[in-house]
């Protein structure tokens, strides 16, 4: 099969012909219809993720059609499916408690297992997979990938956002844009922070109540002024020290910080603990979403309860993934890229 392979960090992916994946007994092989290009992939491509090495195939936001099913699989050839990026084992205590996104035995394609920057991908633990709604395009499904699901879990399960609350979003990449769209659907007021004017204008066009350019002003102070004392919820969607501290410092007393952005490198940061202490803030980490929540989220999107089409800015061929990853070295344009042509 054709695949984009990491050979050297920070260099173009190598487009190669590699062996087709073997079908796991507990899963399926999908013919990939679409795969998102995510900032998490960027961290792997730059060598900042410990599970990505030379020879790795990235890609964890994917959907496709079953072309082979294992002996213990519950799906059949021809089924159109979407996968969460965390493939939980289903048998450990975390899975039994319904928090499969914390499964210690989980497999994450692209990070320790071959991913979906390829024509085919093997998916073990296929109980995580969900039928793709007939009305949802593969590009849109891949575009929601880990971004929309992570944002939904962050807002509903971690922060418990309520209508009328102010939600601050720091960084309007894929997960930040998803957070804006979903928070507005929940009835929240949203202020968005970025350093790219084009992205701030894009956020306003899609419902942001206020925007702040952190390159021109103190973001935390501006948010406290806009919200009349601070946001009730703040979502950090980039994974760096500056935005993490701005997120903490922009909150009102008893506010909730939700850390979504994957920290690069060692992950060590200096955080304003005085702000957390003095304002009695809650600090939540979050990663992914339990697989059992997928059907209701997909149904909500398919019914038109929320429009996530702004997530997908462009469809690209497999050979275009390298350019998208290189662009993440600096500020990026609004929306995300999805690989929809795996043949070139």
DOMIZA-658438 format. One line per field, with one value per atom (N, C-alpha, C): residue number from 1; residue in one letter; atom name; y, z, x. Coordinates in steps of 0.05 Angstrom, whole numbers. Example, Ala and Ser with C-alpha at 12.3 -4.5 7.8 and 13.67 -1.06 7.14 Angstrom:
pos <- [1  1  1  2  2  2]
code <- [A  A  A  S  S  S]
site <- [N  CA  C  N  CA  C]
py <- [-114  -90  -66  -45  -21  1]
pz <- [156  156  156  142  143  157]
px <- [264  246  264  257  273  258]
This chain:
pos <- [1  1  1  2  2  2  3  3  3  4  4  4  5  5  5  6  6  6  7  7  7  8  8  8  9  9  9  10  10  10  11  11  11  12  12  12  13  13  13  14  14  14  15  15  15  16  16  16  17  17  17  18  18  18  19  19  19  20  20  20  21  21  21  22  22  22  23  23  23  24  24  24  25  25  25  26  26  26  27  27  27  28  28  28  29  29  29  30  30  30  31  31  31  32  32  32  33  33  33  34  34  34  35  35  35  36  36  36  37  37  37  38  38  38  39  39  39  40  40  40  41  41  41  42  42  42  43  43  43  44  44  44  45  45  45  46  46  46  47  47  47  48  48  48  49  49  49  50  50  50  51  51  51  52  52  52  53  53  53  54  54  54  55  55  55  56  56  56  57  57  57  58  58  58  59  59  59  60  60  60  61  61  61  62  62  62  63  63  63  64  64  64  65  65  65  66  66  66  67  67  67  68  68  68  69  69  69  70  70  70  71  71  71  72  72  72  73  73  73  74  74  74  75  75  75  76  76  76  77  77  77  78  78  78  79  79  79  80  80  80  81  81  81  82  82  82  83  83  83  84  84  84  85  85  85  86  86  86  87  87  87  88  88  88  89  89  89  90  90  90  91  91  91  92  92  92  93  93  93  94  94  94  95  95  95  96  96  96  97  97  97  98  98  98  99  99  99  100  100  100  101  101  101  102  102  102  103  103  103  104  104  104  105  105  105  106  106  106  107  107  107  108  108  108  109  109  109  110  110  110  111  111  111  112  112  112  113  113  113  114  114  114  115  115  115  116  116  116  117  117  117  118  118  118  119  119  119  120  120  120  121  121  121  122  122  122  123  123  123  124  124  124  125  125  125  126  126  126  127  127  127  128  128  128  129  129  129  130  130  130  131  131  131  132  132  132  133  133  133  134  134  134  135  135  135  136  136  136  137  137  137  138  138  138  139  139  139  140  140  140  141  141  141  142  142  142  143  143  143  144  144  144  145  145  145  146  146  146  147  147  147  148  148  148  149  149  149  150  150  150  151  151  151  152  152  152  153  153  153  154  154  154  155  155  155  156  156  156  157  157  157  158  158  158  159  159  159  160  160  160  161  161  161  162  162  162  163  163  163  164  164  164  165  165  165  166  166  166  167  167  167  168  168  168  169  169  169  170  170  170  171  171  171  172  172  172  173  173  173  174  174  174  175  175  175  176  176  176  177  177  177  178  178  178  179  179  179  180  180  180  181  181  181  182  182  182  183  183  183  184  184  184  185  185  185  186  186  186  187  187  187  188  188  188  189  189  189  190  190  190  191  191  191  192  192  192  193  193  193  194  194  194  195  195  195  196  196  196  197  197  197  198  198  198  199  199  199  200  200  200  201  201  201  202  202  202  203  203  203  204  204  204  205  205  205  206  206  206  207  207  207  208  208  208  209  209  209  210  210  210  211  211  211  212  212  212  213  213  213  214  214  214  215  215  215  216  216  216  217  217  217  218  218  218  219  219  219  220  220  220  221  221  221  222  222  222  223  223  223  224  224  224  225  225  225  226  226  226  227  227  227  228  228  228  229  229  229  230  230  230  231  231  231  232  232  232  233  233  233  234  234  234  235  235  235  236  236  236  237  237  237  238  238  238  239  239  239  240  240  240  241  241  241  242  242  242  243  243  243  244  244  244  245  245  245  246  246  246  247  247  247  248  248  248  249  249  249  250  250  250  251  251  251  252  252  252  253  253  253  254  254  254  255  255  255  256  256  256  257  257  257  258  258  258  259  259  259  260  260  260  261  261  261  262  262  262  263  263  263  264  264  264  265  265  265  266  266  266  267  267  267  268  268  268  269  269  269  270  270  270  271  271  271  272  272  272  273  273  273  274  274  274  275  275  275  276  276  276  277  277  277  278  278  278  279  279  279  280  280  280  281  281  281  282  282  282  283  283  283  284  284  284  285  285  285  286  286  286  287  287  287  288  288  288  289  289  289  290  290  290  291  291  291  292  292  292  293  293  293  294  294  294  295  295  295  296  296  296  297  297  297  298  298  298  299  299  299  300  300  300  301  301  301  302  302  302  303  303  303  304  304  304  305  305  305  306  306  306  307  307  307  308  308  308  309  309  309  310  310  310  311  311  311  312  312  312  313  313  313  314  314  314  315  315  315  316  316  316  317  317  317  318  318  318  319  319  319  320  320  320  321  321  321  322  322  322  323  323  323  324  324  324  325  325  325  326  326  326  327  327  327  328  328  328  329  329  329  330  330  330  331  331  331  332  332  332  333  333  333  334  334  334  335  335  335  336  336  336  337  337  337  338  338  338  339  339  339  340  340  340  341  341  341  342  342  342  343  343  343  344  344  344]
code <- [X  X  X  X  X  X  X  X  X  X  X  X  X  X  X  X  X  X  X  X  X  X  X  X  X  X  X  X  X  X  X  X  X  X  X  X  X  X  X  X  X  X  X  X  X  X  X  X  X  X  X  X  X  X  X  X  X  X  X  X  X  X  X  X  X  X  X  X  X  X  X  X  X  X  X  X  X  X  X  X  X  X  X  X  X  X  X  X  X  X  X  X  X  X  X  X  X  X  X  X  X  X  X  X  X  X  X  X  X  X  X  X  X  X  X  X  X  X  X  X  X  X  X  X  X  X  X  X  X  X  X  X  X  X  X  X  X  X  X  X  X  X  X  X  X  X  X  X  X  X  X  X  X  X  X  X  X  X  X  X  X  X  X  X  X  X  X  X  X  X  X  X  X  X  X  X  X  X  X  X  X  X  X  X  X  X  X  X  X  X  X  X  X  X  X  X  X  X  X  X  X  X  X  X  X  X  X  X  X  X  X  X  X  X  X  X  X  X  X  X  X  X  X  X  X  X  X  X  X  X  X  X  X  X  X  X  X  X  X  X  X  X  X  X  X  X  X  X  X  X  X  X  X  X  X  X  X  X  X  X  X  X  X  X  X  X  X  X  X  X  X  X  X  X  X  X  X  X  X  X  X  X  X  X  X  X  X  X  X  X  X  X  X  X  X  X  X  X  X  X  X  X  X  X  X  X  X  X  X  X  X  X  X  X  X  X  X  X  X  X  X  X  X  X  X  X  X  X  X  X  X  X  X  X  X  X  X  X  X  X  X  X  X  X  X  X  X  X  X  X  X  X  X  X  X  X  X  X  X  X  X  X  X  X  X  X  X  X  X  X  X  X  X  X  X  X  X  X  X  X  X  X  X  X  X  X  X  X  X  X  X  X  X  X  X  X  X  X  X  X  X  X  X  X  X  X  X  X  X  X  X  X  X  X  X  X  X  X  X  X  X  X  X  X  X  X  X  X  X  X  X  X  X  X  X  X  X  X  X  X  X  X  X  X  X  X  X  X  X  X  X  X  X  X  X  X  X  X  X  X  X  X  X  X  X  X  X  X  X  X  X  X  X  X  X  X  X  X  X  X  X  X  X  X  X  X  X  X  X  X  X  X  X  X  X  X  X  X  X  X  X  X  X  X  X  X  X  X  X  X  X  X  X  X  X  X  X  X  X  X  X  X  X  X  X  X  X  X  X  X  X  X  X  X  X  X  X  X  X  X  X  X  X  X  X  X  X  X  X  X  X  X  X  X  X  X  X  X  X  X  X  X  X  X  X  X  X  X  X  X  X  X  X  X  X  X  X  X  X  X  X  X  X  X  X  X  X  X  X  X  X  X  X  X  X  X  X  X  X  X  X  X  X  X  X  X  X  X  X  X  X  X  X  X  X  X  X  X  X  X  X  X  X  X  X  X  X  X  X  X  X  X  X  X  X  X  X  X  X  X  X  X  X  X  X  X  X  X  X  X  X  X  X  X  X  X  X  X  X  X  X  X  X  X  X  X  X  X  X  X  X  X  X  X  X  X  X  X  X  X  X  X  X  X  X  X  X  X  X  X  X  X  X  X  X  X  X  X  X  X  X  X  X  X  X  X  X  X  X  X  X  X  X  X  X  X  X  X  X  X  X  X  X  X  X  X  X  X  X  X  X  X  X  X  X  X  X  X  X  X  X  X  X  X  X  X  X  X  X  X  X  X  X  X  X  X  X  X  X  X  X  X  X  X  X  X  X  X  X  X  X  X  X  X  X  X  X  X  X  X  X  X  X  X  X  X  X  X  X  X  X  X  X  X  X  X  X  X  X  X  X  X  X  X  X  X  X  X  X  X  X  X  X  X  X  X  X  X  X  X  X  X  X  X  X  X  X  X  X  X  X  X  X  X  X  X  X  X  X  X  X  X  X  X  X  X  X  X  X  X  X  X  X  X  X  X  X  X  X  X  X  X  X  X  X  X  X  X  X  X  X  X  X  X  X  X  X  X  X  X  X  X  X  X  X  X  X  X  X  X  X  X  X  X  X  X  X  X  X  X  X  X  X  X  X  X  X  X  X  X  X  X  X  X  X  X  X  X  X  X  X  X  X  X  X  X  X  X  X  X  X  X  X  X  X  X  X  X  X  X  X  X  X  X  X  X  X  X  X  X  X  X  X  X  X  X  X  X  X  X  X  X  X  X  X  X  X  X  X  X  X  X  X  X  X  X  X  X  X  X  X  X  X  X  X  X  X  X  X  X  X  X  X  X  X  X  X  X  X  X  X  X  X  X  X  X  X  X  X  X  X  X  X  X  X  X  X  X  X  X  X  X  X  X  X  X  X  X  X  X  X  X]
site <- [N  CA  C  N  CA  C  N  CA  C  N  CA  C  N  CA  C  N  CA  C  N  CA  C  N  CA  C  N  CA  C  N  CA  C  N  CA  C  N  CA  C  N  CA  C  N  CA  C  N  CA  C  N  CA  C  N  CA  C  N  CA  C  N  CA  C  N  CA  C  N  CA  C  N  CA  C  N  CA  C  N  CA  C  N  CA  C  N  CA  C  N  CA  C  N  CA  C  N  CA  C  N  CA  C  N  CA  C  N  CA  C  N  CA  C  N  CA  C  N  CA  C  N  CA  C  N  CA  C  N  CA  C  N  CA  C  N  CA  C  N  CA  C  N  CA  C  N  CA  C  N  CA  C  N  CA  C  N  CA  C  N  CA  C  N  CA  C  N  CA  C  N  CA  C  N  CA  C  N  CA  C  N  CA  C  N  CA  C  N  CA  C  N  CA  C  N  CA  C  N  CA  C  N  CA  C  N  CA  C  N  CA  C  N  CA  C  N  CA  C  N  CA  C  N  CA  C  N  CA  C  N  CA  C  N  CA  C  N  CA  C  N  CA  C  N  CA  C  N  CA  C  N  CA  C  N  CA  C  N  CA  C  N  CA  C  N  CA  C  N  CA  C  N  CA  C  N  CA  C  N  CA  C  N  CA  C  N  CA  C  N  CA  C  N  CA  C  N  CA  C  N  CA  C  N  CA  C  N  CA  C  N  CA  C  N  CA  C  N  CA  C  N  CA  C  N  CA  C  N  CA  C  N  CA  C  N  CA  C  N  CA  C  N  CA  C  N  CA  C  N  CA  C  N  CA  C  N  CA  C  N  CA  C  N  CA  C  N  CA  C  N  CA  C  N  CA  C  N  CA  C  N  CA  C  N  CA  C  N  CA  C  N  CA  C  N  CA  C  N  CA  C  N  CA  C  N  CA  C  N  CA  C  N  CA  C  N  CA  C  N  CA  C  N  CA  C  N  CA  C  N  CA  C  N  CA  C  N  CA  C  N  CA  C  N  CA  C  N  CA  C  N  CA  C  N  CA  C  N  CA  C  N  CA  C  N  CA  C  N  CA  C  N  CA  C  N  CA  C  N  CA  C  N  CA  C  N  CA  C  N  CA  C  N  CA  C  N  CA  C  N  CA  C  N  CA  C  N  CA  C  N  CA  C  N  CA  C  N  CA  C  N  CA  C  N  CA  C  N  CA  C  N  CA  C  N  CA  C  N  CA  C  N  CA  C  N  CA  C  N  CA  C  N  CA  C  N  CA  C  N  CA  C  N  CA  C  N  CA  C  N  CA  C  N  CA  C  N  CA  C  N  CA  C  N  CA  C  N  CA  C  N  CA  C  N  CA  C  N  CA  C  N  CA  C  N  CA  C  N  CA  C  N  CA  C  N  CA  C  N  CA  C  N  CA  C  N  CA  C  N  CA  C  N  CA  C  N  CA  C  N  CA  C  N  CA  C  N  CA  C  N  CA  C  N  CA  C  N  CA  C  N  CA  C  N  CA  C  N  CA  C  N  CA  C  N  CA  C  N  CA  C  N  CA  C  N  CA  C  N  CA  C  N  CA  C  N  CA  C  N  CA  C  N  CA  C  N  CA  C  N  CA  C  N  CA  C  N  CA  C  N  CA  C  N  CA  C  N  CA  C  N  CA  C  N  CA  C  N  CA  C  N  CA  C  N  CA  C  N  CA  C  N  CA  C  N  CA  C  N  CA  C  N  CA  C  N  CA  C  N  CA  C  N  CA  C  N  CA  C  N  CA  C  N  CA  C  N  CA  C  N  CA  C  N  CA  C  N  CA  C  N  CA  C  N  CA  C  N  CA  C  N  CA  C  N  CA  C  N  CA  C  N  CA  C  N  CA  C  N  CA  C  N  CA  C  N  CA  C  N  CA  C  N  CA  C  N  CA  C  N  CA  C  N  CA  C  N  CA  C  N  CA  C  N  CA  C  N  CA  C  N  CA  C  N  CA  C  N  CA  C  N  CA  C  N  CA  C  N  CA  C  N  CA  C  N  CA  C  N  CA  C  N  CA  C  N  CA  C  N  CA  C  N  CA  C  N  CA  C  N  CA  C  N  CA  C  N  CA  C  N  CA  C  N  CA  C  N  CA  C  N  CA  C  N  CA  C  N  CA  C  N  CA  C  N  CA  C  N  CA  C  N  CA  C  N  CA  C  N  CA  C  N  CA  C  N  CA  C  N  CA  C  N  CA  C  N  CA  C  N  CA  C  N  CA  C  N  CA  C  N  CA  C  N  CA  C  N  CA  C  N  CA  C  N  CA  C  N  CA  C  N  CA  C  N  CA  C  N  CA  C  N  CA  C  N  CA  C  N  CA  C  N  CA  C  N  CA  C  N  CA  C  N  CA  C  N  CA  C  N  CA  C  N  CA  C  N  CA  C  N  CA  C  N  CA  C  N  CA  C  N  CA  C  N  CA  C  N  CA  C  N  CA  C  N  CA  C  N  CA  C  N  CA  C  N  CA  C  N  CA  C  N  CA  C  N  CA  C  N  CA  C  N  CA  C  N  CA  C  N  CA  C  N  CA  C  N  CA  C  N  CA  C  N  CA  C  N  CA  C  N  CA  C  N  CA  C  N  CA  C  N  CA  C  N  CA  C  N  CA  C  N  CA  C  N  CA  C  N  CA  C  N  CA  C  N  CA  C  N  CA  C  N  CA  C  N  CA  C  N  CA  C]
py <- [-24  0  25  47  73  86  97  109  131  150  172  165  162  150  171  172  189  176  189  178  196  222  241  263  270  290  317  331  358  357  334  331  321  325  316  286  278  250  236  211  195  179  184  170  143  121  95  74  52  28  10  5  -12  -35  -55  -78  -69  -82  -78  -87  -75  -83  -111  -126  -151  -145  -162  -158  -169  -153  -164  -181  -201  -219  -203  -183  -167  -142  -140  -116  -119  -97  -96  -82  -84  -67  -48  -22  -3  7  10  26  55  70  98  115  128  148  176  182  209  207  225  227  256  266  293  296  321  328  345  334  346  357  377  387  366  346  324  309  307  295  311  337  356  350  346  340  314  295  270  274  290  295  310  327  342  326  302  286  292  306  313  294  272  252  226  214  191  166  165  140  142  165  168  166  149  145  141  139  134  108  110  87  89  108  111  122  114  125  140  166  182  179  193  194  180  196  185  195  211  222  211  189  175  162  156  140  123  103  86  63  45  23  -3  -22  -47  -64  -72  -90  -118  -120  -146  -145  -167  -168  -193  -189  -210  -230  -252  -274  -265  -246  -237  -209  -200  -173  -173  -149  -147  -133  -123  -110  -127  -120  -137  -120  -134  -121  -103  -78  -59  -39  -43  -24  2  25  51  60  64  68  92  103  123  114  122  112  135  132  150  145  165  161  144  141  124  98  76  50  35  36  25  -5  -19  -49  -60  -46  -55  -73  -81  -100  -90  -68  -59  -43  -37  -22  5  19  45  41  21  16  8  -8  -17  6  27  50  71  66  84  106  105  126  113  102  88  105  132  150  151  138  136  108  90  62  61  47  44  24  8  -12  -2  23  33  33  31  34  59  75  100  99  95  95  121  118  141  146  135  139  111  97  70  48  55  36  50  35  49  64  89  105  106  126  127  147  155  168  146  131  107  98  81  71  53  39  21  24  19  20  -3  -16  -37  -25  -34  -23  -46  -50  -70  -59  -76  -68  -54  -67  -53  -46  -53  -43  -13  -1  29  42  27  38  44  63  71  75  68  72  101  107  134  141  163  170  172  163  164  192  212  240  254  241  255  247  267  261  251  234  226  249  270  293  306  309  322  303  277  258  258  258  259  286  307  334  337  321  322  306  285  269  271  279  282  310  329  357  361  354  359  341  316  298  307  315  325  350  368  393  387  369  362  350  332  320  341  359  380  398  405  424  411  386  374  357  342  324  337  352  363  390  409  436  438  421  423  451  460  487  490  513  518  543  543  565  592  612  638  643  622  626  637  650  658  636  629  610  624  623  634  611  615  595  606  594  603  586  598  583  574  582  575  557  537  516  498  473  454  451  445  440  466  489  514  522  519  525  507  481  463  471  480  489  513  532  555  546  529  521  506  488  472  488  506  523  541  551  568  551  527  509  504  503  499  524  546  571  589  583  599  624  643  666  660  666  656  680  681  700  683  690  674  690  676  688  675  692  682  705  700  721  726  712  714  728  752  767  752  738  722  701  689  669  681  705  719  728  737  745  721  698  673  665  668  660  678  704  722  715  708  700  676  659  634  636  660  663  673  677  687  714  717  742  764  756  775  760  776  764  781  769  783  774  794  788  789  766  764  776  782  794  824  835  864  873  854  862  839  846  825  810  785  770  766  759  753  778  801  826  834  830  837  820  794  777  784  790  799  824  842  866  860  844  836  822  805  788  800  823  835  821  812  800  773  762  737  716  698  676  655  641  618  593  591  568  579  567  574  549  547  523  531  517  521  500  510  493  493  500  501  484  484  467  481  508  522  538  546  559  585  601  628  627  609  607  593  575  562  583  600  620  641  649  667  655  629  615  615  610  610  639  658  685  700  690  703  695  675  663  680  679  690  671  681  664  639  616  590  582  593  586  558  548  522  524  516  515  486  483  457  456  439  437  416  426  408  406  427  427  407  391  371  385  384  397  383  398  387  381  366  361  348  359  348  353  373  380  397  404  420  449  462  490  503  529  545  557  550  558  577  597  616  603  590  576  595  619  639  645  647  652  628  604  580  580  585  585  607  631  654  655  647  647  620  601  574  561  560  550  520  509  481  478  459  455  426  424  398  392  367  357  340  339  322  312  289  277  259  266  248  248  227  223  193  184  155  147  124  115  114  108  105  131  154  180  187  172  178  178  157  157  181  191  214  239  242  266  265  242  241  246  236  240  270  283  312  327  320  334  327  302  294  307  312  325  356  366  395  411  398  413  432  425  442  438  459  458  458  436  434  436  443  446  466  487  505  492  469  455  448  441  431  454  463  485  476  452  443  413  401  373  370  352  350  321  316  289  281  255  245  260  266  279  308  319  346  348  325  325  339  336  348  378  390  419  429  414  422  420  400  397  419  425  447  474  478  503  508  485  487  498  502  515  543  555  583  585  609  614  602  590  577  591  586  597  583  594  581  554  537  511  491  466  444  431  416  401  371  359  331  318  296  280  263  268  253  237  241  226  211  186  170  158  164  152  170  195  212  231]
pz <- [0  0  0  -7  -7  20  31  57  59  76  82  108  106  128  139  165  178  175  162  160  175  173  188  199  225  237  224  221  209  179  167  138  125  99  86  91  94  97  71  74  51  40  16  4  -7  5  -1  -5  -17  -18  5  23  46  47  64  67  77  66  77  106  122  150  153  173  180  196  192  205  234  254  282  286  304  310  322  337  351  336  311  297  267  253  224  210  184  167  152  153  139  114  92  70  77  81  91  71  79  62  67  91  98  124  127  152  156  180  187  192  188  195  220  242  268  280  297  311  327  337  351  332  306  286  284  285  282  305  329  351  346  334  327  304  285  261  269  289  298  318  325  344  373  379  406  420  406  418  421  445  449  433  423  409  379  369  340  334  316  308  278  268  240  232  211  202  211  228  237  215  216  198  216  212  229  220  234  226  246  261  282  280  259  256  229  230  204  204  180  176  151  147  124  122  104  98  105  118  126  101  98  75  85  112  124  153  162  190  204  229  244  255  265  274  297  313  336  332  307  301  301  307  307  282  265  241  217  194  170  147  127  103  91  84  72  92  118  138  137  137  138  167  177  205  210  234  244  271  276  300  318  344  362  361  368  366  388  410  432  429  422  419  445  462  489  488  508  508  514  530  536  560  572  594  620  619  643  661  686  704  693  679  668  647  630  609  622  643  656  670  678  691  671  645  624  617  627  620  603  580  563  552  552  542  562  585  604  605  587  586  584  603  602  581  571  550  522  520  494  473  448  425  410  403  389  362  340  313  309  297  292  315  338  361  374  362  372  355  338  320  293  271  245  242  233  230  203  198  174  153  153  130  110  103  86  74  54  41  59  77  95  123  143  171  186  203  220  246  254  278  297  317  338  357  374  393  379  360  342  356  382  397  400  395  396  371  349  324  323  307  306  276  270  242  235  211  200  189  199  188  158  145  115  104  120  111  116  129  136  117  105  86  102  88  101  110  94  101  127  129  154  178  174  195  205  187  194  207  197  208  237  245  274  291  279  290  320  329  357  366  348  355  367  352  361  385  383  406  431  429  453  464  446  455  468  457  469  497  500  526  546  537  554  564  547  554  571  564  577  602  600  622  642  632  650  661  644  654  661  651  656  650  625  617  617  628  630  613  603  587  601  587  598  609  614  624  603  612  593  591  566  560  544  554  540  525  501  485  476  485  479  456  432  409  392  366  349  326  333  314  313  306  303  328  351  375  387  383  392  377  350  334  341  346  354  381  399  426  423  405  400  390  370  357  377  393  412  436  446  469  462  437  429  427  418  417  445  465  493  506  492  502  517  515  528  512  526  513  510  486  481  472  485  477  468  444  431  431  436  437  416  400  381  375  357  349  319  306  277  272  260  256  238  218  201  217  236  252  271  282  299  283  259  242  235  230  224  249  272  297  301  296  298  278  254  234  242  258  267  296  306  330  355  354  377  386  412  422  425  428  430  422  413  406  418  423  434  419  410  397  418  426  448  440  414  406  411  415  418  446  462  489  509  534  555  554  544  539  564  586  611  620  620  629  611  585  566  570  576  580  606  627  652  648  631  626  609  588  571  586  604  618  644  652  677  701  700  724  719  695  689  678  662  650  671  668  686  677  651  640  621  621  602  591  565  551  538  546  534  511  487  463  447  459  444  457  484  498  504  508  514  540  552  578  578  557  556  555  539  538  562  574  599  621  624  645  639  614  606  612  608  613  643  660  689  698  689  699  689  668  658  672  690  702  726  730  753  777  801  825  821  829  826  797  779  751  746  722  714  689  693  671  660  634  621  602  607  591  569  544  521  504  501  484  494  475  483  487  511  516  500  488  472  490  479  493  520  541  568  581  570  582  607  615  639  634  652  650  678  678  703  702  721  722  746  742  763  784  803  823  842  845  863  852  825  814  820  817  822  852  869  898  907  899  910  899  874  863  866  879  884  858  839  812  811  793  786  761  761  738  728  704  693  669  668  644  629  603  587  562  553  529  517  492  478  490  483  492  493  513  513  488  478  453  455  478  480  475  476  471  442  425  396  383  387  372  377  402  408  396  396  384  354  341  312  304  320  315  317  337  341  316  306  283  258  255  231  231  254  256  251  251  247  272  295  320  323  309  308  281  269  243  247  241  245  218  197  171  170  187  187  195  207  215  192  169  146  127  125  107  79  78  52  53  29  25  9  17  5  -2  -21  -25  -4  -3  17  14  -10  -14  -3  3  14  44  58  87  97  83  93  94  73  73  96  103  125  152  155  179  181  159  159  167  157  163  193  208  237  252  239  252  261  248  254  255  256  256  231  234  211  205  181  173  186  184  198  186  203  193  192  185  184  157  152  127  132  112  113  88  91  68  58  33  22  -3  -13  -36  -27  -23  -12  -35  -60  -83  -94  -85  -96  -75]
px <- [17  0  18  6  20  17  39  39  59  54  73  88  114  129  149  151  171  198  217  244  264  260  277  259  263  247  251  228  228  234  234  238  212  209  185  181  156  150  157  165  173  149  141  119  129  121  132  110  118  101  110  91  98  78  83  65  38  17  -10  -11  -27  -28  -42  -32  -45  -71  -91  -116  -115  -121  -121  -146  -143  -166  -189  -183  -203  -211  -205  -210  -213  -208  -212  -189  -189  -172  -191  -185  -201  -186  -201  -191  -196  -175  -178  -191  -213  -227  -217  -209  -199  -184  -164  -149  -141  -147  -140  -110  -100  -72  -74  -64  -68  -42  -44  -20  -6  -21  -8  11  3  21  46  43  66  86  76  95  110  97  111  131  123  140  165  164  187  205  196  212  206  184  177  159  152  134  150  152  169  162  137  129  131  141  145  175  181  209  211  236  239  225  209  193  164  157  129  111  86  66  46  44  26  -3  -21  -49  -67  -82  -100  -128  -134  -162  -172  -185  -191  -219  -227  -251  -247  -263  -259  -279  -274  -291  -277  -290  -278  -273  -248  -240  -232  -227  -221  -229  -240  -249  -237  -228  -216  -237  -227  -245  -263  -253  -269  -281  -280  -290  -321  -332  -361  -372  -353  -361  -356  -367  -365  -354  -345  -334  -356  -347  -366  -376  -374  -383  -366  -380  -366  -364  -339  -335  -317  -320  -302  -290  -265  -251  -243  -246  -233  -203  -187  -158  -147  -162  -154  -170  -156  -169  -166  -186  -185  -190  -178  -178  -206  -222  -249  -251  -229  -230  -217  -203  -189  -209  -201  -219  -229  -211  -219  -241  -238  -258  -285  -284  -308  -322  -307  -319  -330  -326  -336  -317  -292  -272  -251  -259  -240  -218  -222  -201  -178  -180  -157  -146  -154  -145  -114  -102  -73  -63  -81  -74  -81  -89  -99  -78  -86  -69  -77  -58  -63  -49  -63  -51  -35  -12  6  25  20  37  42  61  67  55  36  24  20  21  19  -8  -6  -30  -42  -58  -75  -65  -40  -29  -21  -41  -36  -63  -61  -85  -102  -89  -103  -92  -109  -100  -113  -98  -109  -120  -143  -156  -162  -146  -152  -174  -184  -205  -228  -240  -259  -285  -288  -312  -311  -288  -286  -298  -300  -309  -339  -347  -375  -383  -408  -417  -417  -407  -407  -435  -448  -474  -474  -495  -496  -493  -503  -503  -477  -458  -433  -411  -398  -376  -352  -335  -310  -292  -291  -274  -283  -309  -320  -316  -320  -316  -287  -268  -240  -233  -246  -241  -249  -270  -277  -259  -247  -226  -222  -198  -193  -201  -205  -210  -237  -258  -285  -292  -283  -289  -275  -250  -235  -248  -256  -269  -296  -311  -337  -334  -315  -310  -300  -283  -272  -294  -313  -334  -356  -363  -387  -379  -358  -351  -331  -312  -292  -301  -308  -315  -344  -362  -390  -401  -396  -403  -434  -443  -471  -478  -502  -512  -508  -499  -495  -467  -452  -425  -406  -385  -364  -343  -337  -316  -294  -269  -247  -232  -225  -211  -184  -163  -136  -123  -124  -114  -137  -137  -160  -151  -134  -129  -154  -150  -173  -189  -176  -191  -202  -188  -199  -223  -223  -246  -270  -264  -285  -297  -280  -289  -308  -301  -319  -346  -346  -372  -389  -377  -393  -401  -384  -392  -415  -415  -438  -464  -461  -485  -496  -478  -486  -497  -497  -508  -489  -463  -443  -436  -424  -412  -382  -371  -344  -326  -302  -281  -258  -248  -227  -201  -178  -152  -134  -120  -101  -82  -62  -44  -46  -64  -68  -95  -94  -119  -139  -129  -147  -162  -149  -163  -183  -176  -195  -220  -216  -239  -256  -242  -256  -273  -262  -276  -301  -298  -321  -342  -334  -354  -370  -357  -370  -380  -385  -401  -386  -360  -346  -358  -364  -375  -354  -328  -307  -281  -261  -235  -213  -190  -167  -142  -127  -101  -79  -69  -50  -23  -18  6  5  -18  -22  -30  -39  -49  -45  -48  -47  -74  -72  -97  -113  -101  -115  -130  -116  -128  -151  -148  -169  -194  -190  -212  -227  -212  -225  -242  -232  -248  -272  -269  -292  -314  -306  -325  -335  -325  -333  -323  -297  -286  -272  -276  -263  -282  -271  -287  -293  -315  -320  -305  -300  -285  -265  -241  -220  -208  -206  -196  -169  -148  -121  -119  -116  -117  -91  -69  -44  -22  -20  -1  25  25  50  46  68  68  53  57  45  15  4  -25  -37  -22  -31  -34  -15  -16  -38  -41  -62  -89  -92  -117  -123  -104  -108  -114  -99  -101  -126  -139  -163  -188  -186  -210  -220  -246  -259  -254  -259  -257  -275  -264  -277  -280  -264  -265  -253  -257  -247  -229  -204  -185  -185  -187  -186  -162  -144  -119  -123  -126  -130  -105  -90  -66  -45  -35  -15  12  23  49  71  89  111  135  153  179  174  188  186  159  144  118  120  145  148  141  127  119  121  125  122  94  77  50  45  28  21  3  16  1  -13  -2  -15  -43  -46  -73  -91  -81  -97  -105  -86  -91  -111  -104  -119  -148  -152  -179  -193  -180  -191  -201  -183  -190  -189  -205  -203  -186  -168  -149  -153  -165  -171  -152  -142  -130  -150  -147  -166  -152  -161  -149  -169  -178  -196  -224  -239  -267  -273  -287  -294  -310  -305  -317  -347  -358  -387  -402  -388  -401  -402  -389  -388  -415  -432  -457  -475  -477  -494  -482  -456  -443  -447  -442  -446  -475  -494  -522  -529  -518  -522  -513  -489  -478  -495  -502  -517  -545  -557  -583  -581  -557  -553  -555  -553  -553  -529  -508  -484  -471  -462  -449  -419  -406  -377  -362  -377  -364  -341  -342  -319  -292  -294  -270  -252  -264  -248  -243  -219  -212  -204  -191  -181  -177  -181  -176  -150  -133  -106  -100  -81  -71  -52  -45  -26  1  9  35  35  11  9  12  14  15  40  62  87  85  73  71  53  32  15  31  47  63  84  97  117  104  80  66  61  60  55  79  102  124  117  98  90  60  49  20  8  -15  -29  -55  -65  -91  -114  -138  -161  -168  -180  -189  -167  -174  -155  -154  -133  -130  -137  -150  -157  -147  -133  -124  -147  -155  -177  -169  -145  -135  -109  -112  -90  -73  -79  -65  -43  -42  -21  -10]
